[in-house]
């Protein structure tokens, strides 16, 4: 009787050992996929630079340095591209691209960064931004509307609002959600031995309370104009509108 009860345990141990062995062999033979963003080599390093455009529409931009906090928290083979885009009326959008290397933990949940900067996420939604290049398609994005309570120069409490729009892109895939991206990665790794090289793209802007819709419209315009300049992966073509038939 005792030997019978041991059989399931032995089988479970053998299955775990087989799975562990398969994972070790898979990791040893896996290939890193192509990125879905334009990059340039950084000589003497194992990382690259993500190439964001300098000028888009009526925006001027300046490059941002990667902070020590980012470098210390994320894996050493993580690559970056960071710029802040500004218009003459003072509207600013910070664009950031985090590109993974062989360590998948480079791609992290945005909630951690936002909370670390004192922001409370009020609403979360999935939507699309219509793009026209390289063909007409809908870019899936996640949009967070956030609040931070600050202080004015005279000590008064000030409510600040922010919009955070992000998505993930690899050399052959687009996704706005981790629950979709992670199974895609697992399937591609099992099917081809290729580790998809995901980039996490984000657009962040402050806005006065009550003007969130206006700010999001401007972010959408910036996304539509800038993404074709640095992102090499596009979604499926949007179906052309059919002929309109007049009703009786």
C-alpha positions in Angstrom: 0.0 0.0 0.0 2.8 2.3 0.9 4.6 1.8 -2.5 1.3 2.7 -4.3 1.1 6.0 -2.5 4.7 6.8 -3.5 4.0 6.3 -7.3 2.3 9.7 -7.8 5.0 11.5 -5.9 7.8 9.8 -8.0 5.9 10.6 -11.2 5.5 14.2 -10.2 9.2 14.5 -9.4 10.2 12.9 -12.7 8.0 15.3 -14.6 9.4 18.3 -12.8 12.9 17.1 -13.5 12.1 16.6 -17.2 10.5 20.0 -17.5 13.5 21.6 -15.7 15.9 19.8 -18.1 13.9 21.0 -21.1 13.9 24.6 -19.9 17.7 24.5 -19.4 18.2 23.1 -22.9 15.8 25.6 -24.4 17.5 28.5 -22.6 20.9 27.4 -23.9 19.7 27.2 -27.5 17.3 30.2 -27.5 17.9 33.1 -29.9 17.1 36.7 -29.2 14.6 38.1 -31.7 14.8 41.3 -33.6 13.6 44.5 -31.9 10.5 46.3 -33.2 12.2 49.7 -32.9 15.1 51.4 -34.7 18.4 51.1 -32.8 22.1 52.0 -33.2 25.0 50.2 -31.7 26.9 51.7 -28.7 30.5 50.6 -29.3 32.1 48.9 -26.3 28.8 47.9 -24.7 26.3 45.1 -24.9 23.4 47.5 -25.4 22.0 49.7 -28.1 20.4 53.1 -28.3 16.8 53.4 -29.4 16.6 56.1 -32.0 13.7 58.6 -31.3 13.2 61.4 -33.8 14.5 64.9 -32.8 11.7 66.9 -34.4 8.0 65.9 -34.9 5.2 68.2 -36.0 5.6 71.5 -34.1 7.5 69.8 -31.3 11.2 70.4 -30.4 12.9 67.8 -28.3 15.9 67.1 -26.1 17.4 63.8 -25.2 17.1 62.7 -21.6 19.7 60.8 -19.7 18.9 57.4 -18.2 18.8 57.7 -14.4 21.0 55.8 -12.1 17.8 54.4 -10.5 16.8 52.9 -13.8 20.2 51.4 -14.5 20.5 50.0 -11.0 17.0 48.4 -11.0 16.8 47.0 -14.5 19.1 44.3 -16.0 22.5 45.4 -17.3 21.6 44.5 -20.9 18.6 46.8 -21.0 18.6 49.5 -23.7 16.9 52.9 -23.7 15.6 55.8 -25.7 14.3 58.9 -23.9 13.2 62.3 -25.1 11.0 65.1 -23.9 9.0 66.9 -26.7 7.8 70.5 -26.2 5.6 73.0 -28.0 5.7 76.8 -27.9 2.6 76.9 -25.6 4.4 74.8 -22.9 2.8 71.4 -23.5 5.4 68.6 -22.9 5.4 64.9 -23.5 8.1 62.6 -22.2 8.6 59.6 -24.5 10.5 56.6 -23.2 11.4 53.3 -24.8 12.8 50.4 -22.6 14.2 47.6 -24.8 15.0 44.2 -23.2 18.0 42.1 -23.9 18.2 38.5 -22.9 16.6 39.2 -19.5 12.9 39.5 -19.7 12.6 41.4 -16.4 13.5 44.6 -18.3 9.8 44.8 -19.2 8.0 45.7 -16.0 4.6 46.8 -14.9 4.1 50.6 -15.3 2.2 50.7 -12.0 5.5 50.4 -10.1 7.1 53.4 -11.7 4.0 55.6 -11.4 3.5 54.7 -7.7 7.2 55.4 -7.1 6.7 58.9 -8.5 3.8 59.6 -6.2 1.0 59.1 -8.8 -2.3 57.5 -8.1 -3.9 55.7 -11.1 -7.6 56.8 -11.2 -8.7 55.1 -14.4 -7.3 52.4 -16.7 -8.5 51.7 -20.2 -7.5 50.0 -23.4 -8.0 51.9 -26.6 -6.4 52.4 -30.1 -4.5 55.2 -31.8 -5.2 55.3 -35.6 -2.0 55.4 -37.7 -1.6 56.0 -41.4 2.0 54.9 -41.9 3.4 52.5 -43.2 -0.3 51.7 -43.8 -3.6 52.4 -42.1 -3.8 50.4 -38.8 -4.9 50.8 -35.2 -2.2 50.8 -32.6 -3.4 49.2 -29.4 -2.5 51.2 -26.3 -3.2 51.3 -22.6 -4.2 54.7 -21.2 -3.9 55.6 -17.5 -5.3 58.8 -16.0 -3.4 59.7 -12.8 -3.4 62.2 -10.0 -0.7 63.6 -7.8 -1.2 66.0 -4.9 1.5 68.6 -4.7 2.2 72.0 -3.1 2.3 75.4 -4.6 5.1 77.9 -3.7 2.9 79.4 -1.0 2.2 75.9 0.5 -1.3 75.4 -0.9 -2.3 71.9 -1.9 -2.5 71.5 -5.6 -4.1 68.7 -7.6 -2.1 67.7 -10.7 -3.3 65.4 -13.4 -1.3 63.2 -15.8 -1.8 60.9 -18.7 0.3 57.8 -19.2 -0.1 55.9 -22.6 1.9 52.8 -23.3 2.2 49.6 -25.3 4.7 46.8 -26.1 6.3 46.0 -29.4 8.6 43.3 -30.7 10.0 42.5 -34.1 6.9 40.6 -35.1 4.2 41.6 -32.5 2.3 44.4 -30.9 0.4 44.3 -27.6 -1.1 46.7 -25.1 -1.4 44.0 -22.3 0.9 41.8 -20.3 -1.7 39.0 -20.3 -1.5 38.9 -24.1 2.2 39.6 -24.5 3.4 36.9 -22.1 1.6 34.0 -23.8 2.8 35.3 -27.2 6.4 35.1 -25.9 6.0 31.7 -24.4 4.5 30.3 -27.6 7.2 31.8 -29.8 9.9 30.4 -27.6 8.4 26.9 -27.6 7.7 27.0 -31.3 10.9 28.5 -32.7 13.4 28.8 -29.9 13.3 32.6 -30.3 13.0 34.9 -27.3 11.0 37.9 -28.6 12.8 41.2 -27.9 10.1 43.4 -26.5 10.2 47.1 -26.1 8.0 49.0 -23.7 7.0 52.4 -25.2 5.4 55.1 -23.1 4.1 58.7 -23.6 3.6 60.8 -20.4 2.2 64.3 -20.0 1.0 66.5 -17.2 -2.3 68.4 -17.8 -4.5 70.7 -15.7 -7.6 69.1 -14.2 -10.5 69.2 -16.6 -8.3 69.2 -19.7 -7.5 65.5 -19.9 -9.4 64.9 -23.2 -7.5 67.8 -24.9 -4.2 66.5 -23.7 -5.0 63.0 -24.8 -5.9 64.3 -28.3 -2.5 66.0 -28.5 -0.7 62.8 -27.3 -2.6 60.8 -30.0 -1.4 63.3 -32.7 2.2 63.0 -31.5 2.0 59.2 -31.4 0.6 59.1 -35.0 3.4 61.3 -36.3 6.3 59.9 -34.3 5.8 56.2 -34.1 6.4 55.5 -37.9 9.7 57.3 -37.4 11.1 54.9 -34.8 8.9 51.8 -34.7 9.5 49.1 -37.3 6.5 46.9 -36.5 3.0 47.8 -37.6 -0.3 46.1 -36.9 -2.6 44.5 -39.5 -4.0 46.9 -42.1 -7.3 48.5 -41.2 -10.1 47.3 -43.6 -10.9 49.9 -46.2 -14.4 51.4 -45.9 -16.8 49.9 -48.3 -19.1 51.8 -50.7 -21.9 53.7 -49.0 -25.4 52.7 -50.2 -28.1 55.3 -49.9 -31.1 54.1 -48.0 -34.6 54.3 -49.4 
